[in-house]
């Protein structure tokens, strides 16, 4: 296979990201030298401009709270007004373009309310941040495959709207990837699941990730995977369960000591990691204990029982099940008519989630044999294989998740393409003018299920000009919608009597303009190093130096945190890393960095305790 023909599949996740590739033996996930497939979707920035992605960035989030960015996927295609709950707990700064423009006295120039993240004084869009993660996935794939990677299939939640799909495509382009196809995550899961199935079946995919949820109903028959319906929420996932635990811990710390605490960014990062660790432990054990030394003889210790966590999670899981019922209704199916429920996403490891899904569909139907963290990437690799011609016995028929149309006279929503229509698809309808002599028309493109334009989401506007003056009702304006295989919308308008026409690929109100994306791509290319290996070595050595300095600082701050055995293990790992830094093998340096991070985990825990202690000391209700 020529290098240019290679297409990888990428699962760009809220919590973790990874890649898969199709081989003659089937799809496989891409792993690093240590055998790890998952790259935590966490980015850390330093004041000198260095960038770290993945496990190293996550491990030092407490030390670097304002410049460590996570859960970027939840920001994609969103305005600040959409993110009230997230902003309450996020330690890094999220602002809107209108706020930035107002500060600069340029509000009149702002048409779209973009979300930006402020890091070390620099403003970055979620697309740019996602591109940083994609570059790391791309680099890992190139290292593992031994060749350049320039093309990819990227998965998105089935309920991602046009703005979010465009944002994902833009992120890929900024990362130097030609995005050959955008594939819905549940559909990708079925592509992976369906490889080993020899019989026709109706399958539901329950996909509960870190930030999003989807339920898709699909039919597998004769090598064709057809999506019958999909329903979900692009702002519902494991992050919400973490936030419940964070609120519980923070509330009890305040209540127990009669103090109103101001939680600093470092404390919020620590609380998030405590909550995530507790959630994971409760999935395998009946309880999880959180213990924090608050100083002055005060120790906050709390054992969280699985039953308590389930009570906190209930409202979120109830919401997922309501989406399940809606998707079943759209597909014309009952739970009894579903043969299998494929569980996807890390949160489906939680016993309570599996039990509740089993109560709806039947316990025997809940299928957990696939790795919930890897199945989407495997499915993306299958789709990449289909595009490369390596897999010819599967056909993918996906659907659009929301209805699309235009605003008509009186502010109504005129739907041209209904939700759950199989894509690619197209539709057109003839409209006319309502004013004598009208020579132009504004076309307002909408997405949603409501009947009024004001209740639907605006995707964009464009004008058809140059219509010959005619009496009202004279012009025949045919508006056409075309959704390609990626779920991307193209809209055209043509006045049939005069031949005047206009068309546009919708750039949504929360997306980047094509010029903005092109500028970012050019900037990325201009700054790219000609020697990728040398670039990787520079980055790794910078990050290794930061890790070693952090370990030295932690040993001074919390010298009693390690037992003699732990200290011996850490000293050995540090010595190995220092030796590897004198060599030119990126994989060996990366593996040694991971060993140091693992050996330093007790130090990280001790520093979290210290941050909590510093937060509460001297804080009284009347101080705030």
Secondary structure, DSSP 8 states (H G I E B T S, - for coil): --GGG--EEEE--SSEEEEEEEETTEEEE---TTS---EESEEEE-TTS-EEESHHHHHTTTTTGGGEEE-GGGGTT--GGG-HHHHHH-SSEEEEHHHHHHHTT-GGG--S--EEEEETTEEEEHHHHHHHHHHHHHHHHHHHHTS---EEEEEE-TT--HHHHHHHHHHHHHTT-EEEEEEEHHHHHHHHHHTT--S-EEEEEEEE-SS-EEEEEEEEETTEEEEEEEEEETT-SHHHHHHHHHHHHHHHHHHHHT------HHHHHHHHHHHHHHHHHHHHSSEEEEEEEEETTEEEEEEEEHHHHHHHHHHHHHHHHHHHHHHHHHHT--GGG--EEEEESGGGGSHHHHHHHHHHH-GGGEE--S-TTTHHHHHHHHHHHHHHTS--S-EEEEE-SS-EEEEETTTEEEEEE-TT-EESEEEEEEE--SSTT---EEEEEEESS-SBGGGSEEEEEEEE-------TT---EEEEEEE-TTS-EEEEEEETTT--EEEEE---TTS--HHHHHHHHHHHHHT--S-HHHHHHHHHHHHHHHHHHHHHHHHHHTTTSS-HHHHHHHHHHHHHHHHHTTS--HHHHHHHHHHHHHHTHHHHHHHHHHHHHHHHTT--GGG-
